[in-house]
Amino acid sequence: MDAPLRILLAEPRGFCAGVVRAIDIVERALRIHGAPVYVRHEIVHNHHVVDELRAQGAIFVDDLDAVPHGAVTVFSAHGVPESVEQEGRARGLDVIDAICPLVQRVHHEARRYAARGYQVILIGHAGHPEVEGVRGRVPGGVLVVATLADVAALEVADPTRVAYVTQTTLSVSDTRDIVAALNARFPGIQGPDVSAICYATQNRQNAVLRLAPEVDLILVIGAANSSNSNRLKETARNAGVAAYLVGTAADVRPEWLDGVAAVGVTAGASAPESLVQGVVERLRGWRDATVETLAGPAEAVSFRLPARLVAEGESRRIAPSRAAG
């Protein structure tokens, strides 16, 4: 008989404050205005969350031309280009912007650099909604780099007037080599300090690094199109541990446990705790198991909700909660 499996849960894991805020915005809009409420693109990158909101009456659209004139419309946590805002106004939509405040800070930083005459470079993945949102906010354009080769190929008008910002779903460790290459090419380059990096991205990667020496396998719960979830898988593998990205418990394969005495479980910033518990129960269905949480820093970050969605006497701030979703 196999020995009992040791299951270690990462801490922190799962929902971040920006995701909690975005989901709450849609749910409150539905309660206040009634269904349907339209949402441009996925509110966050998790099909489970999207399906639950759809069941409550949210309608997800790829383009605003699918939204009736004047309808309540929520923009996703990833942020949108300015052209989308302009289109919303032209169509008379009642817009509620659920952009993560940390993404909004990247917009402000990029625009501030551009206004001072700097060529803005964005470290991130072309095509990601957050990256497209930043690109659509900066007059004069943004150059996107994701690799050292991209940095080497950069062409700028004035090498002394260059600045960079980063996609929030990349951590300090994700961007370290690229930032070093940018500094080598452009010694006077301007950029954010470490405090501008998304706290949730860094915290979740650090939690994986704490798990790695303790386990033989790490399961990352998150969507295939979730940048931060994919980075968690890569972080585990770079630490020398086998790792898989799974959307739900149904994706976990029993053969992955062959020869495994301890498995770590974590979740991307858009994955609800219910999915974590589902994976734990699937593992316990195959093996006797113990479950424990590997201690990590508590997250006390909270973000303000739009005033129009807050009832009189209620706090405008909302903090992360694993009960959500």
RAVEN-V200464 format. One record per residue. N is the residue number from 1. SS is DSSP state (~ for helix, > for strand, _ for the rest). PHI is phi in degrees with one decimal (none if undefined). OMEGA is omega in whole degrees, 0 to 359 (* if undefined). Layout:
<<N,SS,PHI,OMEGA> <N,SS,PHI,OMEGA>>
This chain:
<<1,_,none,179> <2,_,-64.2,176> <3,_,-67.7,177> <4,_,-55.5,179> <5,>,-84.1,176> <6,>,-95.2,180> <7,>,-107.2,179> <8,>,-112.0,178> <9,>,-94.1,178> <10,_,-70.6,176> <11,_,-142.2,1> <12,_,-81.3,178> <13,_,-152.8,171> <14,_,70.7,189> <15,_,-47.7,171> <16,_,-101.6,183> <17,~,-63.8,180> <18,~,-66.7,178> <19,~,-70.2,178> <20,~,-57.1,180> <21,~,-61.5,183> <22,~,-62.9,180> <23,~,-64.2,181> <24,~,-63.6,178> <25,~,-60.1,180> <26,~,-64.8,182> <27,~,-64.5,178> <28,~,-68.2,178> <29,~,-60.7,178> <30,~,-66.1,180> <31,~,-67.3,185> <32,~,-78.9,187> <33,~,-100.4,184> <34,_,80.9,179> <35,_,-78.6,358> <36,_,-88.1,165> <37,>,-115.6,182> <38,>,-91.2,180> <39,>,-128.8,178> <40,>,-80.2,184> <41,_,62.6,178> <42,_,-65.5,180> <43,_,-61.0,171> <44,_,-143.8,184> <45,_,-84.4,173> <46,_,-156.8,184> <47,~,-65.0,179> <48,~,-61.6,179> <49,~,-63.4,181> <50,~,-60.2,181> <51,~,-63.7,179> <52,~,-64.6,179> <53,~,-69.4,177> <54,~,-61.6,180> <55,~,-65.1,178> <56,~,-85.8,177> <57,_,120.9,176> <58,>,-77.0,176> <59,>,-117.4,182> <60,>,-95.9,183> <61,>,-128.6,176> <62,_,-86.0,184> <63,_,-134.0,182> <64,~,-69.6,179> <65,~,-69.4,175> <66,~,-89.0,183> <67,_,-100.5,178> <68,_,-62.0,180> <69,_,-54.5,175> <70,_,81.6,184> <71,_,-71.7,174> <72,>,-67.8,186> <73,>,-135.4,180> <74,>,-106.7,173> <75,>,-90.8,190> <76,_,-70.9,181> <77,_,-65.1,184> <78,_,-78.1,183> <79,_,88.1,182> <80,_,-130.6,173> <81,_,-64.8,179> <82,~,-60.4,180> <83,~,-62.1,178> <84,~,-69.9,175> <85,~,-59.7,180> <86,~,-62.8,178> <87,~,-63.5,179> <88,~,-61.8,178> <89,~,-64.3,181> <90,~,-62.8,180> <91,_,-91.3,178> <92,_,67.8,182> <93,_,-76.3,175> <94,>,-91.0,192> <95,>,-92.6,170> <96,>,-120.4,184> <97,>,-93.0,180> <98,_,-98.6,181> <99,_,-55.3,175> <100,_,-62.6,180> <101,~,-56.9,178> <102,~,-72.8,174> <103,~,-67.2,178> <104,~,-60.4,178> <105,~,-63.5,176> <106,~,-62.6,176> <107,~,-56.7,182> <108,~,-62.3,180> <109,~,-62.0,182> <110,~,-62.8,179> <111,~,-67.4,179> <112,~,-64.1,177> <113,~,-63.0,181> <114,~,-61.9,180> <115,~,-65.5,179> <116,_,-92.0,174> <117,_,88.6,179> <118,_,-88.9,167> <119,>,-77.2,184> <120,>,-91.9,175> <121,>,-112.4,180> <122,>,-110.3,174> <123,>,-83.1,184> <124,_,177.0,185> <125,_,-107.9,180> <126,_,-55.3,180> <127,_,95.8,176> <128,_,-67.4,183> <129,~,-54.3,179> <130,~,-64.4,180> <131,~,-64.2,180> <132,~,-65.2,177> <133,~,-64.4,179> <134,~,-65.0,181> <135,~,-59.2,182> <136,_,-85.8,181> <137,_,-114.6,190> <138,_,-112.2,176> <139,_,-59.6,180> <140,_,91.6,174> <141,_,89.6,181> <142,>,-127.1,174> <143,>,-98.7,184> <144,>,-101.7,177> <145,>,-127.8,178> <146,_,-127.0,184> <147,_,-137.3,176> <148,~,-64.2,177> <149,~,-64.1,177> <150,~,-61.7,179> <151,~,-63.9,181> <152,~,-62.7,184> <153,_,-89.6,183> <154,_,-62.3,173> <155,_,-127.9,181> <156,_,-126.0,183> <157,_,-68.8,182> <158,_,-135.7,183> <159,_,-62.0,180> <160,_,-90.9,181> <161,_,-125.5,184> <162,>,-131.1,177> <163,>,-142.1,179> <164,>,-132.9,170> <165,>,-133.0,183> <166,>,-128.9,171> <167,_,-60.6,187> <168,_,-69.4,182> <169,_,-84.2,172> <170,_,-110.0,182> <171,_,-92.5,175> <172,~,-57.2,182> <173,~,-67.9,178> <174,~,-61.4,189> <175,~,-102.4,189> <176,~,-55.4,183> <177,~,-67.2,180> <178,~,-69.8,177> <179,~,-61.4,178> <180,~,-62.0,179> <181,~,-66.3,177> <182,~,-65.0,178> <183,~,-65.4,179> <184,~,-68.8,181> <185,~,-76.9,184> <186,_,-129.0,188> <187,_,-56.6,181> <188,_,-97.4,185> <189,_,-59.8,177> <190,>,-98.7,179> <191,>,-167.1,182> <192,_,-73.9,173> <193,_,-85.2,185> <194,~,-59.8,183> <195,~,-65.4,180> <196,~,-82.9,177> <197,_,-72.9,180> <198,_,-59.7,182> <199,~,-59.1,186> <200,~,-68.3,179> <201,~,-59.8,182> <202,~,-66.5,181> <203,~,-61.2,183> <204,~,-71.7,176> <205,~,-70.7,176> <206,~,-62.1,179> <207,~,-64.8,177> <208,~,-64.6,179> <209,~,-66.0,175> <210,~,-72.6,178> <211,~,-68.7,193> <212,~,-50.3,181> <213,_,-71.5,186> <214,_,-97.5,190> <215,_,-132.5,177> <216,_,-102.1,185> <217,>,-153.6,175> <218,>,-124.6,175> <219,>,-105.6,179> <220,>,-107.3,180> <221,>,-94.7,181> <222,_,175.2,181> <223,_,-78.6,180> <224,_,-62.7,181> <225,_,-96.1,178> <226,_,-89.3,182> <227,~,-61.3,184> <228,~,-68.1,178> <229,~,-68.7,177> <230,~,-63.2,177> <231,~,-65.8,178> <232,~,-63.5,177> <233,~,-60.9,180> <234,~,-65.0,179> <235,~,-60.4,179> <236,~,-63.6,181> <237,~,-65.3,178> <238,~,-65.6,177> <239,_,-86.0,175> <240,_,89.0,182> <241,_,-115.7,174> <242,>,-61.3,183> <243,>,-148.6,178> <244,>,-133.0,172> <245,>,-96.5,182> <246,>,-126.9,179> <247,_,-80.5,180> <248,_,-146.5,179> <249,~,-59.7,182> <250,~,-63.2,181> <251,~,-83.0,183> <252,_,-78.3,183> <253,_,-104.3,182> <254,~,-62.7,182> <255,~,-67.2,177> <256,~,-64.0,183> <257,~,-88.6,179> <258,_,-58.7,179> <259,_,73.8,183> <260,_,-97.0,177> <261,_,-97.6,182> <262,>,-142.4,180> <263,>,-126.2,176> <264,>,-96.2,179> <265,>,-129.2,175> <266,>,-139.4,182> <267,>,-147.8,176> <268,_,-66.7,188> <269,_,-68.2,179> <270,_,-105.8,185> <271,_,-99.8,180> <272,_,-72.7,181> <273,~,-63.5,179> <274,~,-59.3,178> <275,~,-70.5,177> <276,~,-61.3,181> <277,~,-65.6,176> <278,~,-64.1,178> <279,~,-66.2,179> <280,~,-59.7,181> <281,~,-65.4,177> <282,~,-64.5,178> <283,~,-62.8,181> <284,~,-70.4,176> <285,~,-73.4,180> <286,~,-97.8,185> <287,_,-140.9,165> <288,_,-58.6,187> <289,>,-149.1,168> <290,>,-110.1,181> <291,>,-124.9,177> <292,>,-144.3,178> <293,>,-105.1,177> <294,_,-82.0,189> <295,_,-56.5,177> <296,_,-152.2,183> <297,_,-67.6,175> <298,_,-77.3,178> <299,_,-102.5,181> <300,_,-115.8,182> <301,_,-73.7,174> <302,>,-140.1,182> <303,>,-124.0,179> <304,>,-70.7,172> <305,_,-89.8,173> <306,_,-56.9,185> <307,~,-57.0,184> <308,~,-66.8,182> <309,~,-102.4,184> <310,_,-106.4,179> <311,_,-71.9,180> <312,_,-57.6,179> <313,_,86.3,181> <314,_,-93.7,177> <315,_,-66.0,178> <316,_,-85.5,182> <317,>,-102.6,176> <318,>,-133.9,183> <319,>,-107.2,179> <320,_,-59.0,177> <321,_,-147.2,180> <322,_,-73.4,179> <323,_,-73.5,180> <324,_,-65.1,178> <325,_,77.9,*>>
